[in-house]
């Protein structure tokens, strides 16, 4: 390897030339290392600005040339910044993460420019970036030579994401950006894999994780178990007729969610806002609450009777499945449903000791009820 550097007061040029070898036979050609060049000007820093949340290494120097050189030698480094007592190497820059680029007194931010001196795009790449094993959680590293800003790529195992496979997917929210309803793998706190059904399409910018679904004919199997009761059903096989996560897995998903909802007949009709409820976990934590009282919801629609940001009579305990009673809601802001059974009650979205067959979750034995956790 040959390294050359020269410096003046304001300019440093660095040329790094590892042994570059390209054979004549394109099928067996190998580019060992990369011939790269970088330049820096100490006057090109952006004063009193910093890229927040993307520091991966800190060096005890304030010399911009030393900081620049260390960034150049790091496969992950796309920019760097200097404060009064240190140099920070960054794995993003102000173009890739503009919202992270913010005013910070005492910082100076620098972009780094890299360029290849030889085109090795038709050769097998060996730039050494995978030697340090940058991919975490058993991710597979592939060295790249086409773009000096992207020198390696990590292929992550199921349940992990991020440039270095450093992100543990804990709910469907961690798959947001996908465009299909399907089963995905998330990880619990023990990093055990859990297959869950995700919905990204029905409500814009929301990702929903299914925590329970059951048909009306299977109501008796879930009727006497509140969501806080540990009663897993077909946990490894998400389905619409009889499925429920364990309490511990519901709780873990709730911890990274902001909202809940209940739907009817989702597998056949998707989301319809008749016989539908949605709320914030901060108002009503459906995974933990034991109650027989009025609770707040963002939106409730039961057989066409609906209200926004209102309360409805909600019941749940260890031996009673979560449900909204339309008869007893006369004490809440939603008010009693005019078509509720005035003697026996009116159970919706679960329990169904008294079910109105006009409720879409209970129209027939195969009608289904779903409970979800999620958020934007």
Secondary structure, DSSP 8 states (H G I E B T S, - for coil): -EEEEEE-SSEEEEEEE------S-TTT-EEES-EEEEEEEGGGSEEEEEETT-EEEEES---HHHHHHHHHH-TT-SEEEE-SS-EEEESS-TTT-GGGEEEEEEEEEEE---EESS--TTSEEE-STTTT----TT-EEEEEEEETTEEEEEE--TTEESTTS-EE--SGGGGTT--S-EEEEEE-TT--EEEEEEE-SSSTT-EEEEEEEEEGGGHHHHTT--TTS---BSTTS--SSEEE--HHHHHHHHHT--EEEEEESHHHH---SSSEEEEETTT--TTT--EEEEEEEEEEEETTEEEEEEEEEEEEETTEEEEEETTGGGGSTT---TTSBTTTB-EESS--SS--TTSGGGSSTT-EEEEEEEE-
